[in-house]
Amino acid sequence: MLVLESLWRDFKETGSKVAKDKLLVEYSHLVKYTTQRLAVNLPPSVDRDDLYSAGILGLIKAVDTFEPERGFKFETYAGHKIRGAILDELRALDWVPRSVRQKSRDLQRVFTKLENKLGRSPYDDEVCEELGVDIGEYEQILAEVTPTTIVSLDDSVSDPFSDAKDMRMVDQVEDPESVNPLKELGLGEVKGILKEAITGLPENERIVVALYHYEELTLKEIGVVLNLTESRVSQIHSKAMMKLRARLLQKFED
């Protein structure tokens, strides 16, 4: 701890490249961890090394801009920057096929429509009826759109280190024609809506959200805990993310 404090002081006061390089080495594990978490649902065609390189750039930016005197933990700050850099790289790669993006948007519209109609998160049978499919076909659709629901609830709040709000939750499902409610609603209201929405999820979805986003387990680890396959956990997570976004959109339209 004292060594790290000395490195931070040396870098911030003198701009020492040696100190900066040592800080990057010290915190490089954050890049590996974040890359592994975000890569869980990505197809093999996405080069993990490219994501890792993007994460390193995020780490460099974090080291350059971090202000120790503000009293925040660097790990939290760096995690935010690393995730953002990797997600930006994924968007730039446009790795999700257009057909999958369209299915994701169509499914999201169904969730939002039912949320508005029912005043609550829809059940599986209600979604199936609206889609005109059986439960097997519905689960197949969820499996296909899973990559578009890679998201972190941590990224749905403002950046405490700047005056700008950097809310990324809706950005994961790219839809240039839609309005981003997270940019329109106040941060406090967004937090309240998310808390209410998570509480209203079915128990299995609530547990998966908690274990993935708060306990930071991988989908595979969650599967072990819940005695479910990784693909099943992935489907549950996808549904939960769709429902949370639908709740935000529904509140925005009220």
C-alpha positions as CSV (number, residue, x, y, z in Angstrom):
1,M,0.0,0.0,0.0
2,L,2.8,2.4,0.9
3,V,4.6,1.5,-2.3
4,L,1.5,2.3,-4.4
5,E,1.0,5.6,-2.6
6,S,4.6,6.5,-3.3
7,L,4.2,5.5,-7.0
8,W,1.0,7.6,-7.3
9,R,2.7,10.6,-5.6
10,D,5.7,10.3,-7.8
11,F,3.7,10.0,-11.0
12,K,1.3,12.8,-10.2
13,E,3.9,15.2,-8.9
14,T,6.7,14.6,-11.4
15,G,5.1,12.8,-14.3
16,S,7.6,10.0,-13.9
17,K,7.3,7.4,-16.8
18,V,8.9,4.8,-14.6
19,A,6.2,5.3,-11.9
20,K,3.5,5.2,-14.5
21,D,4.7,2.0,-16.0
22,K,4.9,0.4,-12.6
23,L,1.3,1.5,-11.9
24,L,0.2,-0.1,-15.1
25,V,1.8,-3.3,-14.3
26,E,0.4,-3.3,-10.8
27,Y,-3.2,-2.8,-12.1
28,S,-3.0,-4.9,-15.3
29,H,-5.0,-7.7,-13.7
30,L,-8.0,-5.4,-13.8
31,V,-7.9,-5.5,-17.6
32,K,-7.6,-9.3,-17.7
33,Y,-10.5,-9.7,-15.3
34,T,-12.8,-7.2,-17.1
35,T,-12.0,-8.7,-20.5
36,Q,-12.8,-12.2,-19.3
37,R,-16.2,-11.1,-17.9
38,L,-17.3,-9.2,-21.0
39,A,-16.1,-12.0,-23.3
40,V,-18.3,-14.7,-21.8
41,N,-21.0,-14.5,-24.4
42,L,-19.0,-13.3,-27.4
43,P,-18.6,-15.6,-30.4
44,P,-15.1,-17.0,-31.3
45,S,-14.9,-14.5,-34.1
46,V,-14.2,-11.7,-31.7
47,D,-10.5,-11.5,-30.9
48,R,-10.0,-11.4,-27.2
49,D,-6.5,-9.9,-27.7
50,D,-8.2,-6.9,-29.4
51,L,-10.5,-6.4,-26.4
52,Y,-7.5,-6.8,-24.0
53,S,-5.6,-4.1,-26.0
54,A,-8.6,-1.8,-25.8
55,G,-8.8,-2.5,-22.0
56,I,-5.1,-1.5,-21.6
57,L,-5.9,1.8,-23.3
58,G,-8.7,2.3,-20.8
59,L,-6.3,1.5,-18.0
60,I,-3.8,4.0,-19.3
61,K,-6.5,6.7,-19.5
62,A,-7.5,5.8,-16.0
63,V,-4.0,6.2,-14.6
64,D,-3.5,9.5,-16.5
65,T,-6.8,11.1,-15.3
66,F,-7.2,9.6,-11.8
67,E,-7.1,12.1,-8.9
68,P,-6.0,10.3,-5.7
69,E,-6.8,13.3,-3.5
70,R,-10.5,12.9,-4.3
71,G,-10.6,9.8,-2.1
72,F,-12.1,7.3,-4.6
73,K,-10.7,3.8,-5.0
74,F,-8.6,3.5,-8.2
75,E,-9.9,0.0,-8.9
76,T,-13.5,1.3,-9.1
77,Y,-12.5,4.2,-11.3
78,A,-10.2,2.1,-13.6
79,G,-12.9,-0.6,-13.9
80,H,-15.3,1.9,-15.3
81,K,-12.8,3.2,-17.8
82,I,-11.6,-0.3,-18.8
83,R,-15.2,-1.5,-19.4
84,G,-16.0,1.6,-21.4
85,A,-13.0,1.2,-23.6
86,I,-13.7,-2.5,-24.3
87,L,-17.4,-1.8,-25.0
88,D,-16.4,1.0,-27.4
89,E,-14.2,-1.4,-29.2
90,L,-17.0,-3.9,-29.5
91,R,-19.3,-1.3,-30.9
92,A,-16.6,-0.2,-33.4
93,L,-16.2,-3.8,-34.5
94,D,-19.9,-4.1,-35.1
95,W,-19.6,-7.8,-34.3
96,V,-23.3,-8.6,-33.9
97,P,-24.9,-9.5,-37.2
98,R,-27.6,-7.1,-38.4
99,S,-30.2,-9.9,-38.2
100,V,-29.5,-10.5,-34.6
101,R,-29.7,-6.7,-33.8
102,Q,-33.1,-6.6,-35.5
103,K,-34.3,-9.6,-33.5
104,S,-33.1,-7.9,-30.3
105,R,-34.9,-4.7,-31.2
106,D,-38.1,-6.6,-32.0
107,L,-38.0,-8.5,-28.8
108,Q,-37.3,-5.3,-26.8
109,R,-40.3,-3.7,-28.4
110,V,-42.5,-6.6,-27.3
111,F,-41.2,-6.4,-23.7
112,T,-41.8,-2.6,-23.7
113,K,-45.3,-3.0,-25.2
114,L,-46.3,-5.6,-22.6
115,E,-44.7,-3.5,-19.8
116,N,-46.9,-0.6,-20.8
117,K,-50.0,-2.7,-21.2
118,L,-49.6,-4.8,-18.0
119,G,-47.9,-2.3,-15.7
120,R,-45.4,-5.0,-14.7
121,S,-42.7,-7.2,-16.2
122,P,-44.4,-9.8,-18.5
123,Y,-44.3,-13.5,-17.9
124,D,-42.8,-15.9,-20.4
125,D,-46.2,-17.2,-21.7
126,E,-47.3,-13.6,-22.3
127,V,-44.2,-12.8,-24.3
128,C,-44.7,-16.1,-26.3
129,E,-48.3,-15.2,-27.0
130,E,-47.4,-11.7,-28.2
131,L,-44.6,-13.1,-30.4
132,G,-46.8,-16.0,-31.7
133,V,-44.2,-18.6,-30.8
134,D,-43.9,-21.5,-28.4
135,I,-41.6,-21.6,-25.4
136,G,-38.9,-23.5,-27.3
137,E,-38.8,-20.9,-30.1
138,Y,-38.8,-18.1,-27.5
139,E,-35.8,-19.6,-25.8
140,Q,-34.0,-19.9,-29.1
141,I,-34.6,-16.2,-29.8
142,L,-33.2,-15.4,-26.3
143,A,-30.1,-17.5,-27.0
144,E,-29.6,-15.6,-30.3
145,V,-29.9,-12.1,-28.8
146,T,-27.8,-12.9,-25.7
147,P,-24.7,-11.1,-27.1
148,T,-26.7,-7.8,-27.4
149,T,-27.5,-7.9,-23.7
150,I,-23.9,-7.7,-22.5
151,V,-24.3,-4.9,-20.1
152,S,-23.2,-3.7,-16.7
153,L,-25.5,-2.0,-14.3
154,D,-22.5,-0.3,-13.0
155,D,-22.3,1.6,-16.3
156,S,-25.8,2.8,-16.0
157,V,-24.9,5.6,-13.6
158,S,-23.1,8.8,-13.9
159,D,-19.3,9.1,-13.9
160,P,-18.5,10.5,-10.4
161,F,-15.2,11.7,-11.7
162,S,-16.6,14.1,-14.3
163,D,-19.6,16.5,-14.8
164,A,-20.9,14.5,-17.7
165,K,-23.3,11.6,-17.2
166,D,-21.9,8.4,-18.9
167,M,-24.8,6.0,-18.8
168,R,-24.2,3.0,-21.1
169,M,-27.0,0.6,-20.3
170,V,-29.2,1.2,-23.3
171,D,-26.2,1.6,-25.6
172,Q,-25.6,-2.1,-25.6
173,V,-28.6,-2.6,-28.0
174,E,-27.8,-0.1,-30.7
175,D,-30.9,1.6,-32.0
176,P,-30.2,5.0,-33.5
177,E,-33.9,5.7,-33.9
178,S,-34.7,5.3,-30.2
179,V,-34.5,7.8,-27.4
180,N,-32.0,7.0,-24.6
181,P,-34.2,7.4,-21.5
182,L,-31.1,7.2,-19.2
183,K,-29.9,10.6,-20.7
184,E,-33.4,12.1,-20.2
185,L,-34.2,11.0,-16.7
186,G,-32.4,12.2,-13.5
187,L,-29.9,9.9,-12.1
188,G,-31.7,9.5,-8.8
189,E,-34.9,8.5,-10.6
190,V,-33.0,6.0,-12.7
191,K,-31.6,4.4,-9.6
192,G,-35.0,4.2,-8.1
193,I,-36.6,2.7,-11.2
194,L,-33.9,0.1,-11.5
195,K,-34.2,-0.8,-7.8
196,E,-38.0,-1.2,-8.2
197,A,-37.6,-3.2,-11.4
198,I,-35.0,-5.6,-10.0
199,T,-37.2,-6.2,-7.0
200,G,-40.1,-7.0,-9.3
201,L,-38.2,-9.6,-11.3
202,P,-38.9,-13.3,-10.8
203,E,-36.6,-14.9,-8.2
204,N,-34.4,-16.7,-10.6
205,E,-33.8,-13.5,-12.7
206,R,-33.2,-11.4,-9.6
207,I,-30.6,-13.9,-8.3
208,V,-28.8,-14.0,-11.6
209,V,-28.7,-10.2,-11.8
210,A,-27.4,-10.0,-8.3
211,L,-24.7,-12.7,-8.7
212,Y,-23.6,-11.3,-12.1
213,H,-23.7,-7.6,-11.6
214,Y,-23.1,-7.2,-7.9
215,E,-21.2,-10.4,-6.8
216,E,-19.4,-10.3,-10.2
217,L,-19.6,-14.1,-10.9
218,T,-19.3,-15.3,-14.4
219,L,-22.3,-17.0,-16.0
220,K,-20.5,-20.3,-15.8
221,E,-20.0,-19.8,-12.0
222,I,-23.6,-18.8,-11.6
223,G,-24.6,-22.0,-13.3
224,V,-22.7,-24.0,-10.8
225,V,-24.3,-22.1,-7.9
226,L,-27.8,-22.6,-9.3
227,N,-27.2,-26.0,-10.8
228,L,-28.1,-24.7,-14.3
229,T,-26.3,-24.8,-17.6
230,E,-24.4,-21.8,-18.6
231,S,-26.7,-21.3,-21.6
232,R,-29.8,-21.4,-19.3
233,V,-28.2,-18.8,-17.1
234,S,-27.5,-16.7,-20.2
235,Q,-31.1,-16.9,-21.2
236,I,-32.3,-15.8,-17.8
237,H,-29.8,-12.9,-17.8
238,S,-31.0,-11.8,-21.2
239,K,-34.7,-11.8,-20.1
240,A,-33.8,-9.8,-17.0
241,M,-31.9,-7.2,-19.1
242,M,-34.8,-6.8,-21.5
243,K,-37.2,-6.4,-18.7
244,L,-35.1,-3.8,-16.9
245,R,-34.8,-1.7,-20.1
246,A,-38.5,-2.1,-20.8
247,R,-39.2,-0.7,-17.3
248,L,-37.0,2.3,-18.0
249,L,-38.7,3.0,-21.3
250,Q,-42.1,2.6,-19.8
251,K,-41.3,5.1,-17.1
252,F,-39.8,7.4,-19.6
253,E,-43.0,7.4,-21.7
254,D,-45.3,7.9,-18.7
